[in-house]
Each structure stands twice: as structure tokens, then as C-alpha cells.
Amino acid sequence: MARKSKIKRKTQETDIILDLNLDGKGNYDISTSIPFLDHMLSLFAKHGLFDLKIKAKGDVDVDYHHTVEDVGICLGEALNKALGDKKGIRRYGSIAVPMDEALSSVSLDISDRPYLVYKVNFPKKARIKNFDPDLIEDFLQAFVNRSGITLHINVPYGRNIHHMIEAIFKALGRALSDAVRLDPRIKGVMSTKGRL
């Protein structure tokens, strides 16, 4: 059974179509009108081996916030829908990924209990071109809320903000890839409760 989903979201602020294939090859076609977000989501797809297609329009002339958050909402909904009943998945994923001087640790549980722990302190208040790095937390919170996962992100050190965020998205892709992997030894869901 294909673990794919398509999400459409249209509001007065954004118009988004997102396609996700959990069993892909890392192919991506992403256009959100926010180049830095496109770059990060491309890294997520490539390192997670997910096929991901996103076409998003938003009121970026006002601010990037609405588009960033709504793409997070759509990605979370797509993940939840593609996973279906979650039977046979490994459920947990954890990895540390370096990006030059920065290190990101991501641990997650596909638990149906949305929770975000975000321990990231950027070294200075700065933007990447005109992208506010604080929007990354908003994206992740929206993603967690709609996917129902528990997500812990720690970046203990780093100097370059771009490197710190890049390490987060690469680690998120790889940890999620491990968690959604099907294991033939798992019967039903990975829980002694019999459900997540």
C-alpha cells in the first residue's frame, strides 16, 4: 500500500498544494516563494528519502510568517495522512547531524502526542537575507501540532545560523525516515497499549 498523501490548504493568506511520498527516493520540487525555506525543505526531503512536492503562494509582501506556518501545517497533515494506521512502523528516530561548526540533535516519537522541545539559541539576532530564523520554531510547532509527533531538537553549539538550521532539517529528515520505516517484525503498532 502506497504511503502517499496530498494536502490542499487555501486561506485568505496562503494557497498551498503539498504531495508527500514516505517511500520515495529523495526527489523534491519545492516552490514556496521563500528561497531559504525551499532550500531547507529540499534538504529534509533529500536526507529523509521522501518525495516532496510543494507549491505555495502567500502574502509574503506582508511577512513570511503565514506561509512558513501554513507549510508546516500542511507537511504535518501530509505525514499523518500518509502514515495511516501506523501499523508496522518503527515509531522512534534519533540522530545527530553536523554541519561544519554546528551540531543538531533530533529525536522524535510518532506518538499521537504533539509536543515540541526546541533548544536552539542563535548566536545573534540576525536574518538570513530577509528570513527571520525565529520562524523555524513556528514552522516546527505547526508541523508537530498537525502530525501528532513528539519532537525534541537541540543545537548545543554553532556559529553560523544557516549551518545551524541546515543541520536541523537534515537531522529531521533522517530521524523521521528511521521512525516511519516499516519493520516486518512489528505486528500492529509499536505500543504495549495496542494503539498510539
N, C-alpha and C positions, 0 to 999 in steps of 0.2 A: 504494500500500500504506500503510495507516494506521500511523503510528509512535506506537503507544499501548502501555501496559503496566499491569498490575495486580499489586501485590505484597501478600501477606498474611504477617504475621510475628506469631507468638504464642509468648511465653516465660512463665516464671513471674513476670516483672517487667512485661511490656508486651503489649498486643494491638493491632496496627496493620493497617489496610487503607489502601492508597495507590493512587490511579489517576493516571496521567500521560499527557497527550497533548502531544507535542512540537510539533504543528502546530495548536495551539489559538488562542484569542483573548485569553488572559489571564484566563479565568474561574477562580474558586477557591472552594472550600468546605472550610475547614480548621478542625479542632477537635482539638487535642492535649491539652486541659486545662491548657495553659501559654499564657496570653494573649500574652505577649511573643513566643514562638516562632510562634504563629499569625500575629501581625502581620508578622513578618519573612518567613515563607513566603508570605504573601499578596503582599508586595512583590516577592519573587522571581518568583512566577507572573505577576503583572501586568506587570512590566517585561520579562520574558522572553517574554511572549505564550504561555505554557504554560497549558494547562488542568490544574489540580491539585486533587485531592480527597483529603483525609486525615482519617481518623477514628482517633484513638489514645487508648488508655487505658493508664495506667501507675501505678506505685507512687509517685505524686507526693507522697504524705504522708510518704514516706521522704526522697526527694530528687528533683530534676528530671533528674538525670544519665541514668538508664536510658532515660527517654522521649526526651530530646533526642538521645542517641546512636543509639537504635534507629530514630528517624525519619530520621536521617542515613543509616543503613544502608539503609533501605527506599527512600529517594529515590535513592541511588546505584545500587541494584539495578534500580530502575524505569528510570533513564536508560539503563543498559547494555542492558537488555532491549528498550526502545523503539528504540534505535539499530540493533539487529540487526547486520547485517554491516558497517555503517558506510560502505557504498559511496556515493559522491557527496556526502558531507558536506564542508564547508569545513575542518573539523578544529580550527582555531585561532580564538580570540576574545580580544580585549583592549579594555579601556575604563577610563577614569577617570570617576568619578561624584562630584560634590559633594553634600553635604547641609549646607546652611548653612556653618558654620565648619569642617566635616570634609570630608576628601577620601579616597576609596578607589580604589585601582587594582587591577584584577583582570585577570590574563592566564591563559589556560588552553589546554591541548592535549588533545584526545581521543586519547590515545596508547596505551592499554592498559598504561601505566606509572604506577601510582598514586604520586603524590608531592605533598606539601603544603608550601609555604613560606608561613609566616604571620607577617608582620612587623607586629604590632599591639601598641602599648603604650598601654593605657588610662591616663588621667592620674591616676587614683586608684583605690584598691581600694574599689569600691562596687558596690551591686546596683541593678538597675532593678526597683523594687518588691522582690520576693523572688527575682529571677532573677540568677544569677551570670554575669557576662559571659564568664568563662573557659570556660563551656560551649559558646560559639560555636566555639572551636577544636576541641573534642571532636566537635561536630556535623560540622564540615567534614572532619575526619580520617576519620570514619566514611563520609561521602559519597564522598570521594576513594578510599578503600580499595575500596569496592564498585562504584564507577563505572569505575574504572581511568583516571581523568584525572590529568593533572599540573596543579596549581592553585597559582598564586602570588597572594597577597593582601598588599598593602601599604597601610597607612594612615599616611602621613607626619605627619599632624597632625590635631588635633581637640580640642575641649574637652568636649563633651557625649557621653557614652558611647552613649546612644541614637542620636544622629546618626551616630556612627562605625559602629555595627553596621548601621544602616539603609543607609548608603552601601555597605557590603559586600554586602548582599543585593540591592540594586538593581543594582549592578555585576555581581554573579554572574549574575543573570538575563539581563542584556543581553549579556554576554560569551558565555554559554552559547548564547543564541539565535543569535548570529553563527556560533558553531562548529558547531552542528547543522544549519544551513541547507543545503539541497540546492542544488548548483550543477550545471546540466546540462553544463557544460564538463568536469567531473571524471568521468573513467571509472575505475571501480573505487574504490580507496581513495587518499587523498592521501598517498602514500608511494612513494619510488623502490624500496622493498623489495618492493612488491606486497602488503603486508599490514601491519597495525598491530601 
